Amino acid sequence: MRKRTLQVALVLASVAVLGATTTASAAAPGVVRTVLTGAAEVPGPGDNNGFGRAVVQSKPLQSQVCVNIRYFGIDAPTGAHIHEAPAGVAGDVVIDFTPLIATSPASYIAGCVSVDTVLARELKQDPEEYYVNVHNPAYPAGAIRGQLAEAA
């Protein structure tokens, strides 16, 4: 019982930290965010123990998209992407963040990648048409996923 209480407290503290760290970055132009869960993975199944948060900033003038993904409860990732598709639909990879995994600390994927200026602009204008997901060996089709939405 005590172990379970400690686990729940750790999860709640982690979510609080996620909210605090992404609130400041959410004020920047072109920033979108999402909560990642295994239940959102399509076609599924995703990792029901996994969750996280992604903050994405589209920079069309620099032909870049930057990401900060914080994940919990999943094995080490082997891939992270933005796919183009509405909620509940699997779509094609349009932005690959996989190279950032090797240079990011454990439980994070952070950095910027070069993209086509048109794609960066479309992501900024219609974020709900895209989703972020993180893959690992146990869930090669995706461990956790979240649909992007404009930052509040």
N, C-alpha and C positions, 0 to 999 in steps of 0.2 A: 504494500500500500504506500509506504513512504517513497519507494523508488518511483512509482507511478506519479505521485504528487510532484516529485522533483522533475520528472520528465515533462509534465504539463506546465510547470513553472518555467522551465527552460524554453519550451516552445513559445509560451506567451511573451517571455522576455525577448526572444529572437524576433518575433513579429513586431514588438514595440520598437526594437532597434531598426528593423527594416523600414518601418513607417517614418521614423525620425531621420534616417539617412537619405530617404528618397524625397522627403517633403521639400528640402532646400533645392534639390536639383529639378524638381517638378516645375519651378517657377520660370525656368529658362525657356526661350522660344523653341518650338519644334520638339518638345519633350512629351513622350507618351509613356504609359506604364501599364503593368499588368501584374496580377497575382498568378503564380504558376501552381498547378495542382496535377496530381496523377489522374484524378477523375475527369479533368478537361481534355485529356489526351484522346485523339480520334485517329484511327478507329479504336484504339485502346487494345488491351488495357494499359494504363500507365501505372506508375508506382504509387499505390494508395498511401504509402508512408511519406511520400515526397511532397515538398512544397517550396515556394520561394517567391521572389519578387524580381521583376525586371523593369529597369528604367532605360528607355531608348531615346536618344536625341538624334534627330535627322538634321544634317547640315548640308543642304543642297549646294550652297555657294562654295563649300570646300570639297564637294563630292565625297562626303563621309557620313557614316552612321556610327554613333558611339553607343556602347551598351554597358550597363552595370547590372549583372545578374547575381543574386545571392540565393543560394539553394541549401536545403536541409533535407535529411532523411533519404538521400539517394546515394548510390555508389558513385565513384569518381566519373565525371562525364567524359565521353569520347566525341561528342559533337554538341553544337549549339547553333541555332539558326533562327532567322525570320522566314516564315513561309507566307505565301499569299493565298488566303482563303478566308471566308467569313467563319464565324463561330459555328462549331459542329461539323465542319468539313475539313478534310485533309487537303493540303495544297503543296505546291512545289516550293522548294527552297529558293529564295531570292537573295538572301544575304547570309553569308557563312561567317560565324564567329568562332569556329573551331580552332583556328590558329591562336586565338587569345587564351585558350585553356592552358597552354604550356607556360605562359608568362604571367598567369594570374595566381594569387594565393588560394589555398584550399577553401572550398565553399563559395568562391567568387569566380565570375568570368567578367573581366572588365577591359575596356579599351575601345579603339576606333578601327574601322576597316574602310577601305576605299570602295565606293559604289558609283554607279552611273548617276549623274546629276538628276536625270528624269525620275529614276527610281527613288532617290532621296526626297524629291519634291512630292511624288505620289504618296510615299509613306507619311510625310508631314501633313498632307491634305486629307487623306483618307485612312487614318491608322486602324480603324475598325475592320478593314479588309485584310489585316495581317495578324499573325500570331507568332509568339516566341515559343520555342521548345528546346529542351535539353535531353540529350540521348546518353545512354550508357550501355555496357555489354548486356546487362539483364533486360533492358528495354531498348533495343536497337531502333524501334520505330518512334520512340519518345517516352521518357520517364515522366516528365512534367510539361505542362503547356499552359499558356495564358493568352487570351485575345487582347490585342492592344486597344487602348482607349485614350482619348485626350486627357491630359493631366488637368485636375481640377484646380 
